[in-house]
Amino acid sequence: MLGQTQAVGLNAFAARVVDVQASISSGLPGFSVTGNPDASVREARDRVRAAIRNSGLSFPELKVTVALSPADMPKVGSGFDLAMAVAILAATDQVASEMLASTVFLGELGLDGRLRPIRGVLPAVIAARQAGYRRAVVPIETIAEAALVEGMDVGGASDLGEVTRWLEGDHVLDTVHAAPVTQAPPVPDMADVVGQHEARYALEIAAAGAHHVLMTGPPGIGKTMLARRLPGILPPLGLEDSLEVTAIHSLVGELSPGRPLITEPPFVAPHHSSSTTALLGGGTGFARPGAVSKAHRGVLFLDECAEMGSHVLESLREPLEDGEVRVPRRDGVATYPARFQLILAANPCPCAPAHDVDCVCSAVIRRRYLGKLSGPLMDRVDIRVRMDPPGNTALMSGSGESSAEVRARVTAARAAAVERWSEFGWRTNAEVPGSALRQKFPLPPEVLRPIELFLRDGRVTARGADRALRLAWTLCDLRGAERPVEDDVAQALLYRDRGSSW
């Protein structure tokens, strides 16, 4: 007797449909699982057996073998429980098999037969649709997440009994879950920031071109305050980006049933004591997403970055350059998208007084403090801002521009960049390779004169020159012009050069 169903296996950000075959044969009673399962999949034997019996169904007192194929793919997690149980019930003719061939089954089973939510439902359902399946059964708590995938007939079940009755045609699975709607936490408004006009404009430029920023200044000057307001001036995520970001957070298990789709750029701020694993991702078997992937299409804010370990900061260099992170682990290399904006904030020295004249640190100590920010890392940071305490007049003045006003300008600048680069698939100026800027969109020699001077004096590297060109295009977009002029290039170089002696 043989029964077959389908589940979806997740290996990092990649998902693949898994055939689940159950064979019932004569011999000593037993239950074995093959196909490269991990410990949680092997433990499914006890969960599936108890769930079938406690749902009023019959578990065969024969030799039961469940094979998960392809066998060379590691099977991780408890999401195969439901498919295994249905395959055993199909092999013993306890459920109808007409709909099994076109349906994927996802979910963990409790000993009482209840269906429990699992991580990664959204990428799993997307993979099922891409494989040609048009029907999926998921735990009822994850139905809102699964329903985000267009073209899939998704049903939510509370327990194994509902699934068996649905297969027999005696029950209709739910398509909604009565979870209270939760609102995203409000993003603080730029109008709250007093003074700091230079830093505000620097963040506007960064938002318009997806550039990376370093802010330095004494404690309490507003570095964190400004960084937390950056998502409010970024354009909302498009549908494709929303699904990609939501899929990453689904793998992490951070989605709310009342707000399944992430529509605003995420803001991730790990503690300065975070490890490389917390930043890039890790874990046994296949690595799980880290902070850089959770910040995909959003902002990664590293406060007190000078207090972080040098090796932790250096690990950011490849994700900043490639827009993805590759983490090798026992079961293979996990690859996650990591196209984020990096915002660094640091004090100028360890003692960090309110006024520089009160500093007790020697020149060596000050250089060593910010020396963790290596040249290769800082070469990837396009904008450097030194923030000074605002005067009494600024503190007593009214509020500045709101986030909505700044976002309108940022959105218009990004739209101009999308139109310009659409033929090549780039969406922001920060993504454009330097070779494309030089060959396909060359600027006149007189416009490039400031870069030539900086290269001749050794004040900028070849990579830095390319990044300055990208920043010049962003300044051009904010002005509403068609091509950068010499002033744009000079200003871009000053943003990179400013504070280079810190």
C-alpha positions as CSV (number, residue, x, y, z in Angstrom):
1,M,0.0,0.0,0.0
2,L,1.4,3.4,-1.0
3,G,0.3,7.0,-0.4
4,Q,1.9,10.1,-1.8
5,T,1.6,13.8,-1.0
6,Q,3.7,16.9,-1.3
7,A,5.3,19.3,1.1
8,V,7.9,22.1,0.7
9,G,11.4,22.0,2.1
10,L,13.3,25.2,3.0
11,N,17.0,25.4,2.6
12,A,17.9,29.0,3.7
13,F,16.0,31.3,1.3
14,A,15.5,28.6,-1.3
15,A,12.4,26.4,-1.2
16,R,11.8,23.2,-3.1
17,V,8.8,20.9,-3.3
18,V,9.4,17.5,-1.6
19,D,7.5,14.3,-2.5
20,V,6.3,12.5,0.6
21,Q,5.7,8.8,0.0
22,A,4.3,6.4,2.7
23,S,4.6,2.7,2.3
24,I,2.7,0.2,4.4
25,S,4.1,-3.3,4.3
26,S,4.0,-6.5,6.3
27,G,6.6,-7.1,9.0
28,L,7.3,-6.0,12.5
29,P,5.4,-2.9,13.5
30,G,7.6,0.2,13.1
31,F,7.9,3.7,11.7
32,S,10.9,4.9,9.9
33,V,11.6,8.1,7.9
34,T,14.2,8.3,5.2
35,G,15.5,11.1,2.9
36,N,18.1,13.0,4.9
37,P,15.9,14.1,7.8
38,D,17.2,16.2,10.7
39,A,16.3,15.5,14.3
40,S,13.0,17.4,14.2
41,V,11.9,15.4,11.1
42,R,12.8,12.1,12.7
43,E,10.8,13.1,15.8
44,A,7.8,13.5,13.6
45,R,7.2,9.7,13.9
46,D,5.9,10.2,17.4
47,R,3.9,13.3,16.6
48,V,2.3,11.8,13.5
49,R,1.4,8.5,15.2
50,A,-0.2,10.2,18.2
51,A,-2.0,12.8,16.0
52,I,-3.6,10.2,13.8
53,R,-4.8,8.1,16.7
54,N,-6.1,11.1,18.7
55,S,-8.0,12.4,15.7
56,G,-10.1,9.3,15.7
57,L,-8.3,7.6,12.8
58,S,-6.4,4.4,12.6
59,F,-2.6,4.1,12.6
60,P,-1.5,0.8,10.9
61,E,0.1,-1.8,13.2
62,L,2.5,-2.7,10.3
63,K,5.8,-1.6,9.0
64,V,5.5,2.1,8.0
65,T,8.1,3.7,5.9
66,V,8.0,7.4,4.9
67,A,10.4,8.6,2.2
68,L,11.1,12.3,1.6
69,S,12.6,12.9,-1.8
70,P,14.9,14.2,-3.3
71,A,16.9,12.3,-0.7
72,D,20.1,14.4,-1.2
73,M,18.3,17.5,0.0
74,P,18.5,18.1,3.8
75,K,15.0,18.1,5.4
76,V,14.8,20.6,8.2
77,G,12.0,21.5,10.5
78,S,8.6,20.2,11.5
79,G,6.7,21.4,8.5
80,F,6.5,17.9,7.0
81,D,4.2,16.5,9.7
82,L,0.9,17.1,7.9
83,A,2.1,15.8,4.6
84,M,3.4,12.6,6.3
85,A,0.2,12.0,8.1
86,V,-1.9,12.5,5.0
87,A,0.3,10.2,3.0
88,I,-0.1,7.4,5.7
89,L,-3.9,8.0,5.7
90,A,-3.9,7.8,1.9
91,A,-1.9,4.5,1.9
92,T,-4.5,3.0,4.3
93,D,-7.4,4.3,2.3
94,Q,-8.7,6.5,5.1
95,V,-8.9,9.6,2.9
96,A,-9.8,10.2,-0.7
97,S,-6.8,10.7,-3.0
98,E,-8.3,12.7,-5.9
99,M,-6.8,16.1,-4.7
100,L,-3.5,14.9,-3.3
101,A,-1.6,15.1,-6.6
102,S,-2.3,18.9,-6.9
103,T,-2.0,20.0,-3.3
104,V,0.9,20.8,-1.0
105,F,0.5,20.2,2.8
106,L,2.4,22.4,5.3
107,G,2.2,22.3,9.1
108,E,3.4,20.8,12.4
109,L,1.1,18.4,14.2
110,G,0.5,18.4,17.9
111,L,0.0,15.1,19.7
112,D,-3.8,15.9,19.9
113,G,-4.0,16.4,16.1
114,R,-4.0,20.2,16.2
115,L,-2.2,21.9,13.3
116,R,0.5,24.3,14.5
117,P,2.0,27.2,12.6
118,I,5.5,26.9,11.1
119,R,8.1,29.4,9.9
120,G,8.6,30.1,6.2
121,V,5.0,29.5,4.9
122,L,5.2,32.4,2.4
123,P,8.4,31.3,0.6
124,A,7.1,27.7,0.7
125,V,3.8,28.6,-1.0
126,I,5.6,30.7,-3.5
127,A,7.8,27.7,-4.4
128,A,4.8,25.5,-4.7
129,R,3.2,27.9,-7.2
130,Q,6.4,28.1,-9.2
131,A,6.4,24.3,-9.3
132,G,3.0,24.2,-10.9
133,Y,0.8,23.5,-7.8
134,R,-2.3,25.6,-7.3
135,R,-3.6,24.4,-4.0
136,A,-2.1,24.5,-0.5
137,V,-3.3,23.5,3.0
138,V,-1.6,25.4,5.8
139,P,-2.3,26.0,9.6
140,I,-5.1,28.4,10.1
141,E,-2.8,30.9,11.9
142,T,-0.7,31.4,8.7
143,I,-3.6,31.6,6.2
144,A,-3.2,35.4,5.9
145,E,0.5,35.0,5.1
146,A,-0.1,32.2,2.5
147,A,-3.0,34.1,0.9
148,L,-0.5,36.8,-0.2
149,V,0.6,34.5,-3.1
150,E,-1.6,35.1,-6.1
151,G,-2.8,32.2,-8.1
152,M,-2.9,29.7,-5.2
153,D,-6.1,28.2,-3.7
154,V,-5.1,28.3,0.0
155,G,-7.0,26.7,2.8
156,G,-6.4,26.9,6.5
157,A,-7.1,24.1,8.9
158,S,-7.1,23.9,12.7
159,D,-6.4,20.2,13.0
160,L,-5.9,16.9,11.2
161,G,-9.5,16.1,11.3
162,E,-10.5,19.1,9.3
163,V,-8.0,18.2,6.6
164,T,-9.3,14.6,6.3
165,R,-12.9,15.8,6.1
166,W,-11.9,18.3,3.4
167,L,-10.3,15.5,1.4
168,E,-13.5,13.5,1.7
169,G,-15.6,16.5,0.5
170,D,-17.3,17.0,3.9
171,H,-15.7,20.2,5.0
172,V,-14.7,23.6,3.6
173,L,-11.3,24.9,4.7
174,D,-11.2,28.5,6.0
175,T,-9.7,31.2,3.9
176,V,-9.4,33.8,6.6
177,H,-8.3,33.8,10.2
178,A,-10.1,35.9,12.8
179,A,-6.9,37.5,14.1
180,P,-7.0,41.1,15.4
181,V,-5.6,43.5,12.9
182,T,-2.4,45.0,14.2
183,Q,-0.9,48.2,12.9
184,A,2.7,48.8,12.2
185,P,4.5,50.8,14.9
186,P,4.5,54.5,13.8
187,V,7.7,55.8,12.3
188,P,8.9,59.0,14.1
189,D,8.6,62.2,12.1
190,M,11.5,64.3,10.9
191,A,9.7,67.4,12.2
192,D,10.8,66.4,15.7
193,V,14.4,67.0,14.9
194,V,15.6,70.5,15.9
195,G,18.4,72.0,14.0
196,Q,21.0,69.7,12.4
197,H,20.1,70.9,8.9
198,E,23.3,69.5,7.3
199,A,22.6,66.0,8.8
200,R,19.0,66.1,7.7
201,Y,19.9,67.0,4.2
202,A,22.6,64.2,4.2
203,L,19.9,61.7,5.1
204,E,17.7,63.0,2.4
205,I,20.4,62.5,-0.1
206,A,21.1,59.0,1.3
207,A,17.4,58.1,1.0
208,A,17.2,59.3,-2.6
209,G,20.1,57.2,-3.8
210,A,20.2,54.4,-1.2
211,H,23.7,55.5,0.0
212,H,25.4,54.5,3.2
213,V,26.1,57.1,5.9
214,L,28.4,57.7,8.9
215,M,27.4,60.2,11.5
216,T,29.8,61.2,14.3
217,G,29.3,63.6,17.2
218,P,29.0,63.8,20.9
219,P,26.3,61.8,22.8
220,G,22.8,63.2,22.8
221,I,23.3,65.3,19.7
222,G,20.6,63.4,17.7
223,K,22.4,60.7,15.7
224,T,20.0,57.9,16.8
225,M,17.0,60.3,16.6
226,L,17.8,61.0,12.9
227,A,18.5,57.4,12.0
228,R,15.2,56.2,13.4
229,R,13.4,58.7,11.2
230,L,15.1,57.5,8.0
231,P,12.4,54.8,7.1
232,G,9.8,57.6,7.2
233,I,11.4,59.4,4.3
234,L,12.0,56.3,2.2
235,P,9.4,55.3,-0.4
236,P,7.0,52.5,0.6
237,L,7.9,49.1,-0.7
238,G,6.5,47.9,-4.0
239,L,4.6,44.6,-4.1
240,E,7.6,42.5,-5.3
241,D,9.9,44.0,-2.6
242,S,7.1,43.6,0.0
243,L,6.8,39.9,-0.7
244,E,10.6,39.4,-0.6
245,V,11.0,41.2,2.7
246,T,7.9,39.4,4.1
247,A,9.4,36.1,3.1
248,I,12.6,36.8,5.0
249,H,10.7,37.8,8.1
250,S,8.5,34.7,7.7
251,L,11.7,32.5,7.9
252,V,12.7,34.3,11.1
253,G,9.2,33.9,12.5
254,E,8.5,37.6,13.1
255,L,5.3,38.1,11.1
256,S,2.2,39.1,12.9
257,P,-1.1,37.2,11.9
258,G,-2.9,40.5,12.0
259,R,-0.3,42.2,9.7
260,P,1.1,39.6,7.3
261,L,2.5,41.9,4.6
262,I,5.4,44.3,5.3
263,T,4.9,47.4,3.2
264,E,7.3,49.8,4.8
265,P,11.1,49.6,4.7
266,P,12.3,47.7,7.8
267,F,14.5,49.3,10.4
268,V,16.9,46.9,12.1
269,A,19.2,48.1,14.9
270,P,21.3,45.3,16.5
271,H,23.1,46.0,19.8
272,H,26.8,47.0,19.5
273,S,27.8,43.8,21.2
274,S,26.2,41.6,18.4
275,S,28.3,38.9,16.9
276,T,29.1,38.2,13.3
277,T,26.6,35.4,13.4
278,A,23.8,37.7,14.7
279,L,24.7,40.2,11.9
280,L,25.1,37.9,8.9
281,G,23.0,34.8,10.0
282,G,23.9,31.4,11.4
283,G,22.8,28.4,13.2
284,T,23.3,24.6,12.9
285,G,22.5,23.0,9.5
286,F,21.5,25.8,7.2
287,A,22.0,29.3,8.5
288,R,19.0,31.5,9.4
289,P,18.8,35.1,8.3
290,G,20.7,37.7,10.3
291,A,20.3,41.4,10.8
292,V,21.6,42.3,7.4
293,S,18.9,40.2,5.7
294,K,16.1,41.4,8.0
295,A,17.1,44.9,6.9
296,H,16.8,44.0,3.2
297,R,15.2,46.9,1.3
298,G,15.4,48.9,4.5
299,V,17.8,50.4,7.0
300,L,20.6,48.7,9.1
301,F,21.5,51.0,11.9
302,L,24.7,50.3,13.9
303,D,24.8,52.7,16.9
304,E,28.1,53.0,18.8
305,C,29.7,51.2,15.8
306,A,33.2,52.1,17.2
307,E,32.4,49.8,20.2
308,M,31.8,46.8,17.9
309,G,34.5,44.2,17.1
310,S,36.6,44.9,14.1
311,H,35.9,41.5,12.6
312,V,32.1,42.1,13.0
313,L,32.4,45.4,11.1
314,E,34.6,43.9,8.4
315,S,32.0,41.1,7.7
316,L,29.8,43.8,6.3
317,R,32.1,44.5,3.3
318,E,30.8,41.7,1.0
319,P,27.1,42.3,1.7
320,L,27.5,46.0,1.1
321,E,29.2,45.3,-2.3
322,D,27.1,42.3,-3.5
323,G,23.6,43.0,-2.0
324,E,23.5,39.5,-0.6
325,V,25.1,37.4,2.1
326,R,26.5,33.9,1.8
327,V,26.9,31.9,5.0
328,P,28.6,28.5,4.8
329,R,27.3,25.9,7.2
330,R,27.3,22.1,7.6
331,D,24.5,21.5,5.2
332,G,25.6,23.9,2.5
333,V,25.9,27.6,1.8
334,A,22.9,29.7,2.8
335,T,22.3,32.7,0.5
336,Y,20.0,35.5,1.6
337,P,19.3,38.9,0.0
338,A,20.9,41.9,1.8
339,R,20.3,45.1,-0.1
340,F,20.2,47.5,2.8
341,Q,21.2,51.0,3.7
342,L,23.9,51.1,6.3
343,I,23.8,53.9,8.8
344,L,26.7,54.1,11.2
345,A,26.8,56.3,14.3
346,A,29.8,56.9,16.6
347,N,31.2,59.2,19.2
348,P,34.4,61.0,18.3
349,C,36.3,59.4,21.2
350,P,35.8,57.1,24.2
351,C,35.2,59.9,26.7
352,A,32.9,61.7,24.4
353,P,32.3,65.0,26.2
354,A,29.7,67.5,25.0
355,H,32.5,69.9,23.9
356,D,35.7,68.8,22.2
357,V,37.7,71.2,24.5
358,D,36.8,69.0,27.5
359,C,38.2,65.8,25.9
360,V,40.8,64.0,27.9
361,C,41.7,61.4,25.2
362,S,45.1,61.6,23.6
363,A,45.5,61.8,19.8
364,V,46.5,58.1,19.7
365,I,43.5,57.0,21.7
366,R,41.1,59.0,19.4
367,R,42.7,57.5,16.3
368,R,42.5,54.0,17.7
369,Y,38.9,54.5,18.8
370,L,37.6,55.1,15.3
371,G,40.4,53.0,13.8
372,K,38.0,50.0,13.9
373,L,36.3,51.6,10.9
374,S,38.8,50.4,8.4
375,G,39.7,52.0,5.1
376,P,38.0,49.3,2.9
377,L,34.8,49.6,5.0
378,M,34.7,53.4,5.0
379,D,35.4,53.3,1.2
380,R,31.9,51.9,0.9
381,V,30.3,54.7,2.9
382,D,29.3,57.5,0.6
383,I,28.3,60.2,3.1
384,R,30.1,61.3,6.3
385,V,28.6,63.8,8.6
386,R,30.1,65.5,11.6
387,M,27.3,66.7,13.9
388,D,27.9,69.6,16.3
389,P,25.6,70.7,19.1
390,P,22.8,73.1,17.9
391,G,22.8,76.6,19.2
392,N,20.2,78.0,21.7
393,T,18.4,79.6,18.8
394,A,17.9,76.3,17.0
395,L,16.6,74.7,20.1
396,M,14.0,77.4,20.6
397,S,12.9,77.5,17.0
398,G,9.9,75.8,15.5
399,S,9.9,72.3,14.0
400,G,11.5,71.6,10.6
401,E,10.1,69.9,7.6
402,S,7.9,66.8,8.1
403,S,8.8,63.3,6.9
404,A,6.0,63.5,4.3
405,E,7.5,66.6,2.7
406,V,11.0,65.0,2.5
407,R,9.6,61.7,1.3
408,A,7.9,63.5,-1.6
409,R,11.3,64.8,-2.9
410,V,13.0,61.4,-2.2
411,T,10.2,59.6,-4.1
412,A,10.5,61.9,-7.1
413,A,14.3,61.5,-7.2
414,R,14.0,57.7,-7.0
415,A,11.5,57.7,-9.8
416,A,13.9,59.6,-12.0
417,A,16.6,57.0,-11.2
418,V,14.3,54.1,-11.9
419,E,13.4,55.6,-15.3
420,R,17.0,56.1,-16.2
421,W,18.3,52.7,-15.2
422,S,15.1,50.6,-16.0
423,E,16.7,49.2,-19.2
424,F,19.5,47.7,-17.1
425,G,17.4,46.5,-14.1
426,W,18.9,48.9,-11.5
427,R,16.5,50.8,-9.3
428,T,18.7,53.1,-7.2
429,N,21.9,55.0,-8.0
430,A,23.8,53.0,-5.4
431,E,23.3,49.8,-7.3
432,V,24.8,51.0,-10.6
433,P,28.3,49.6,-11.4
434,G,31.0,52.1,-11.9
435,S,31.8,50.7,-15.3
436,A,28.3,51.5,-16.5
437,L,28.6,55.1,-15.3
438,R,31.9,55.5,-17.1
439,Q,31.0,53.7,-20.4
440,K,27.2,54.1,-20.9
441,F,26.6,57.4,-19.1
442,P,30.0,59.2,-19.4
443,L,30.2,62.8,-18.1
444,P,32.3,65.6,-19.9
445,P,35.9,66.0,-18.7
446,E,35.2,69.4,-17.2
447,V,32.5,67.8,-15.0
448,L,34.9,65.1,-13.8
449,R,37.7,67.5,-13.0
450,P,37.2,67.3,-9.2
451,I,37.5,63.5,-9.3
452,E,40.7,63.7,-11.3
453,L,42.2,66.1,-8.7
454,F,41.2,63.8,-5.8
455,L,42.6,60.8,-7.6
456,R,45.9,62.6,-8.3
457,D,46.2,63.6,-4.6
458,G,45.4,60.1,-3.4
459,R,42.3,61.4,-1.5
460,V,40.0,58.9,-3.1
461,T,40.4,55.4,-4.4
462,A,39.1,54.1,-7.7
463,R,36.1,52.5,-5.9
464,G,35.6,55.8,-4.0
465,A,35.6,57.7,-7.3
466,D,32.8,55.4,-8.7
467,R,30.8,55.9,-5.5
468,A,31.2,59.6,-5.7
469,L,29.8,59.5,-9.3
470,R,26.8,57.6,-8.0
471,L,26.3,60.3,-5.3
472,A,26.6,63.0,-7.9
473,W,23.8,61.4,-9.9
474,T,21.6,61.4,-6.7
475,L,22.3,65.1,-6.2
476,C,21.3,65.7,-9.8
477,D,18.1,63.8,-9.3
478,L,17.2,65.8,-6.2
479,R,17.7,69.0,-8.3
480,G,15.5,67.7,-11.0
481,A,18.2,68.0,-13.6
482,E,19.1,65.5,-16.4
483,R,22.8,65.2,-15.9
484,P,25.3,66.1,-13.1
485,V,27.4,69.2,-13.3
486,E,30.8,69.9,-11.8
487,D,29.2,71.3,-8.6
488,D,27.4,68.0,-8.0
489,V,30.6,66.0,-8.4
490,A,32.5,68.4,-6.1
491,Q,29.8,68.2,-3.5
492,A,29.7,64.4,-3.7
493,L,33.5,64.3,-3.1
494,L,33.2,66.6,-0.1
495,Y,30.6,64.4,1.5
496,R,33.0,61.5,1.1
497,D,36.1,63.4,2.2
498,R,34.4,65.3,5.1
499,G,35.7,63.8,8.4
500,S,38.3,61.6,6.7
501,S,40.8,62.5,9.4
502,W,38.6,61.1,12.3
